[in-house]
């Protein structure tokens, strides 16, 4: 069976205030063309279909168009909700849409109930594990600890239990939306840390033939059978070096996996340039970036006049301007933002406590801070469900 694995469409998202709907529509067209021209048997979309729980109307219309075009091809599609989606909103009408061959899996309780498809070699069971917010689903999975590994492990136990009841030789595909250990993150994924731990081991997916992952925006292979497709478009300048793509997976009669990486359309390349303003404007080596979306970091000791206007004369698609004056590390005027770069919310809070009180927080205090951050994230997730 030939699968096309994609995820993290984030329909409705902007890139530094630039609408991405046109580029997202181009991607949908590319996806449909690929399904038709490469004789794809099933499409899997591993979460974050939308960028937020209540997406703009234009994003909903684009999703509706994608569903109709996929259904018209007669190729089954299996989708799950991600941490950006409202599972309830995305799942509205799932029963009816299912009849058109579009299988939406947004309910944690259905983790062990597969979509059954078949090819010349027999059945393939597709298990959809939507994003599992530990604080909200721990009772459903009867786990004592509200952590990602515990709830995803319990969901996979249901998958393996159901698979054991299937006919011998039944192949299996799991769709999941999670941060798996060994994956490389970027700046555009929403933090899903719980209890100080965001990741789960790849071994949680043992026992299935292929795990089609979503959440991380870089295409990557954790093992031959556990892969992220990544987002089809870049949503942060940290993805400037990403090659945006989808996985074309051939699942053999014996469950063997053969993978081919298929490139996605690029509306504009991304480039990060750094230096003094006059140097950036004059450097002939930067000519190759004149049509790129640009993040420019200016290192002038004194902020120059009208830097954005001057940059856009040469680089018309400059979207982000960062100031990082050339200073020594011990310079007291170094910016607060630079001191915080790369630090987690937990670390920033602990540093603040230490600064105010003059002593670092103890183990109990660190635990209280961690519980507070986890509660905020759980409240946000619960709010999205309610909306």
N, C-alpha and C positions, 0 to 999 in steps of 0.2 A: 504494500500500500504506500502510495506517495503522499506525503504530508507537506503542507506549507506552514511553517511556524513563524508567527509574528506576535508582537505585543506592544504595549505602551504607546498607543496612538496619540493619546492626550488631545483628543479633538477639542478645539476651542482654545487651546493654549496660544499665548503670544510669545514672541522672542524679543525681549527688550523693547516691548511696546509695538513691535511689528506683528501684524496678524499673520498667523501661519495657516489660515483656512485654505488659501489657494494652494499652498504646498501640500497640505494634507489631502486636498481633493486630488491633486496630481498623484500622490502616493496611492490613494484608493484605486484610481484608474490603472496604475502600474500593477497593483495587486491583482485586480481582476484580469488584466491581460496575461499576467504570469500564470494564474490558475488555468486559464484557457490554453495558452501556448505550451505549457509544460505538462499538460495532462495530469493535473493535481487531483487526487482522490478526496482529500479532506483538508480544510483550513483550520488551524488552531490559533486562537487569539488569547494570550495569557494575561489579560487584565489591563487596567488603566486605559479603557476605551476612551473615556472622557478625562478631562483635566481636573474637573471639580464635580462635587456632588450635584450641584444644580447648574448644568452646562447652558451656555447661551443657545438661543434658538437655531442659529446658523450651524452650530456643531451638531445639534439633534437632527437637523435636516440632512447633514452630510452622512451621519450614521445611518439614517433611514435609507438614503440613496445606496450606501454600501451594502446594506442588508438585501435590498431589492436586486441589486446587480449580482450578488453572490447567489441568491436564491434562483435567479433566472438561469444561471449556469448549471443548476442542478447538482452542485458540488456541496456536500454537507459541511457546515461550519460549526465548530464548538468554541464557545467564548466563556470566560469567567470574568468576574468583577475584580478590580484591583483596589488598592488603598485610596486612590483618588476618586473612584467611582462611588456613587450611592448604590449599594447592592439592590435595595428595594426598587429604586427608580429604573435601574438598568434591567431588572428582572420582570418589570411589568409586561404582561402579555406573553411571557415565556412559553406557556402552554400552547398558545395559538401559533406563535412563531415556530415552535418546534415542528409543526406539521409541514412547514416550508423547508425543513432541513437546516434551520438555524437553531442551534441548541445552546441556550443561555443557562449557565450554571452559576447562580449567585447565592444559593442557600447553603450554609455550612452543613446542615443536616443531610443533604443529598450527596455528601462526599463519597459515600460507598455505593452510589447508584450510577452505573456507567451509561454513556451513550454507546450503543452497540452498532457498529458498522461492519461491513464484510467485504472481502475481496475474493479472488479465486482460491486463496489459500485458507479461507476460514474467517472467523470473527476477530475483530479488534475492539477492545473495550477502552473507551475514553472516559477517564475520571476527571471531573472538574473540581478543583479545590480553590474556591474563591479566596481572596485575601482574608486571613483569619486574625482578627484583632484579639489577642489573648484574653484581655479583661472581659470581652463581650461573649466569647464562645467557650470559656473554660468549663462552664456548667454543661453545655451541650456535649462536650467530649469527656466529661467526668474526670478532669485532671485536677490535681491538688495545687499545682503551681501554674500561675498565669504567665507563661513564657511561650515564646514562639516555637521553640523546639518541642515542648510538651504538647501543644495543641496540634501542630503539624504532624508530629509523630503519631498522635491518636487518630488523626484523619487518615494517615497512611495505613494504620492498622486496619481501619475499615476497608480501605482499598484492597489490601492483601487478603482480608477475610472474604470479601466478595469474589475476588479473582480465584480463590481456592475452590469456589463452588462452580466455576465455569468449566466448560469442556476442555480436556487436555489440548494444548496447542494454542489456546486463546492468547493472542498477543495483547499488550496493554500500553496505553499512553496516559500519562498524568499531566494535567495542566495545573500549575501552581504559581502563586504570586508571593514571593518571599525573597529575603536576602540570605543567600546560601554562602557558607564559609568558602573563601577562596575567590569569590566574585570581586570584581573591581568596580567601585562606585564612582559616581560623578557628582557634580554640584546640583543637578536638577532633580534628584530623587528626594521625595519627602522622607524625613527621618521616621523610622518605625521602631526605634530602640525601646525596649521594655526591660526594666530591671537592670539597665546597663548593658543588655545583650540584645543585639539586633539579628544576629546570624544564626542559621541552623546548619548542621553538617550535611554534606551531600549524601551521606549514607542513609539519611532518612528515606530516600527514594529507592533503596534496594528492593529488588523483587519485581520491578516493572521494566519494560523494554525501553521506554523513552520518557524522560521528564522534560516537558516544554515549559521553561520558566519565563516569568515576567517580573519586572520591578527595576532591575538594573538596566541602565540605558546603553551600555556597551555590549555589542555582540561578543559572546565568549563561550568557550567550552570548558566546563569544570571536569567532566569526564566524557567519554565517547557517547554516553547515554544521557547525560545531564547538561543541558545547554540553555543559555540565554540568547534570545534573538536580538535583544536590545530595541531601542526605539527606532522607528524608521526615519526620524528627523532629529537633528541636534536641537536641544533645548537649553543649553548653557555653553559658555565658551570653554568649559572644562572638557567638552566633547570635540574640541577642534581637531584632535588626531583620530577621532573615531571614523571607522568605515561603516556607514549605515547600511544595513542589509537584513535579509531574512534567511532562514534555514529551509532548504529543500531536503526533506528527509525521506529516504526510501527504507521502509520497514520490511525486511525480508520475511519469507515464510517461516523461518526459524527464529524470528525476533531480532535478527542482526540489523545494525543501523549503518546506513551509508548517508553521509551529509554533504551537501553542496551549498556554498554561500552565494546568495544572489544579491547584488547591489540594488539600493533604492535610489530614486532620483534625488539630486542635490540642488535646492533652489539657489543657494550661494555657498561657496566654500567658506569656512570660518578661519580666521587668522588672529593671532595675538601678536601685537608688535609692541616693542618696548624701547625707550630711549628718550633723549631730549627732543623737544618739538622740532627744532630746526633740522636736526639730524634725520628725523622720520620723514620730513617733507622733502629732503634732498637725496636720500639714499636710493640709488638706482636699483639695488637688489630687491627693494620692496615693490617694484612695478608689478610683480606677479600677483600682488594682493589688492590691486586697485579695484577689482570687481567683487572682492570678498566682503562678508560681514566682518567688521573689525572691532576688536577690543584693544584700545591703545592705552598703554601705561606710560605716563610721562614722568621722567626722572629729573626734570629741571629743578635745581635747588629752590628757585622762586617760581611760583605759578605764573606761566606766561599769559598774555592777554588774548582773549578770544580763541582759546585752543580748539574748541569743537568746530567753530566756523572755519578755521584755517585747515584743520585736518580734513574736513569734508570736501574742501576744494580738490584735494588729491584723492582721498578715499571717501567717495560719496556715500558708502554704506557703513560708515562708522556708527556703531550703536552704543558702545560703552567707553567711557573715559575714566581712567583710574589715575590718581596722583600718588606717586611713590618717590618723593624727593630723595636725592642722594644724600644720605646722612650716615653717620657712624652708628653702630648698634646701641651705644650707650647715650646717644643724644636724647635729652629729656623731652624734646619736642616731637619725638617719633609718635605717629598717630595711634590713637586708641584702637582703631580698626586693625592696624598692622599687628599690634600686640595680641589681638584676639584671633587672628587668622589661623584657621585649622583647628581651633579648640571647640569642644562640644559644649552644649548648654550646661551639662553637669560640671565640667571643668571651670567654665566661666563663673558659675554660681559659687563653687568652692573657693575660687580666687577672690571673689567679692567678699565672702565671709571672712577670709583671712585678712584682706585689706582693712575691713572695717574694725575687726576685733583684735587684730595683731597676732592671731594664732590660727593655724590651719584647723579645719573642722575634723572632729573625730569620726570613728567608724559609724557610730549611731547617727551623728548629724549628717554624714554623707548618705546614709540609708534614707533618712527623712527627705533630703533633697531629691534623691532618686525617685522615691515614692510620689513626691509632688509632681515631678515631670511626667511620670507614668500616668498619674491621675488626669493631668491636663490633656495628654494625648488620648486617653480613653474617653474623656468628655468630648473632645473634638470628633472622635470617631462615632460616638453615640449620637452626637448632634447631626452628623451627616446622615446617619440611618434614619433619624427622626424626620429630617427634611425630605 
